[in-house]
Amino acid sequence: MNPEVCEILSILNRDGRTTPETIAKLTGKSLDEVNGAIGEYEKNGVIKRYNAVIDWEKVGFDKVTAFIDVKVVPARDVGFDAIAGRIARFPEVKSVWLVSGGSDLRVIVESVNLKELANFVAEKLATIYGVTGTVTHFLLRRYKEDDVLYLEAENNERLVIAP
């Protein structure tokens, strides 16, 4: 990929609110070049959307997040795409990836509580034709996600002792 293309996209990937004026200064490009490039990326689907990264726990919203490994029998002529596409359309599903290893798909699901998540796995996911098994892992604590640290600065008042 063209390094100039990566430069603008990398800046936007770090912070989608970076203004075209700032990007122009950082890259040495004209404002028209930056605006034109961003417009093309949006039009061609390179930029899918702009996101805010929110620490929901800080506003008192607890949700259950699970990583579900799914084993499937690939469908004839479409492989894993048909099943992955069906799973991806559920509103509870945040991500679906084809992966290597002991399972075929990795699915990230968010729910308001454990019961709702269990119902999703039992009633929606496991009943899809071609799904032969699931293994669910629950998120216990988030430390870093999408290059954002969720660790709070610790007040460590102990003295550092070096050997």
C-alpha positions, 0 to 999 in steps of 0.5 A: 500500500502507498505510504501516503495513503497509510499516513492519512488513514493512520492519523484518522485511525488513532483519532477520527476527530482529527481535522483535515487542517491538522492532517494537512499540517502533519503530512505536508499535504494541501487541505484540498489533497487531504479533503479529496483523499478522505472523500474518496476513502469514504466513498469507496468504503475504505473508511467504514465509520468514525467511532468514539471509544467509551469506557461504559463502566465509568458511566455505570453501564455494566454489560456482559461481553463474551468471546465465543469460539464457534465450530461450523461445517462450511456450506457448499460453494460459499464456505464459511461466509454464509454462516458468518454472515448470518451470525453477524446480522444479530444485533448482539454480535459486535464482531465475527472473524474467521480464525485458525486453531481449534474453532472456525469463527470467533464471535464477540457478543455484548449483552445486558446480562448473563441470562440474555447472553446465555439465551443468545447462545442457546436459542440463536447461535447454536441453532444455526444450521451448520454450527456444530459447537460453541465455547464461550469465554467471558470478559472479566476485565478490560486492560487495553482495547483498540490501542486505548489503555483502561488501566487507572493510574495506581497510587503506589506509595510503597518505596521502590527497592532495587537489588 
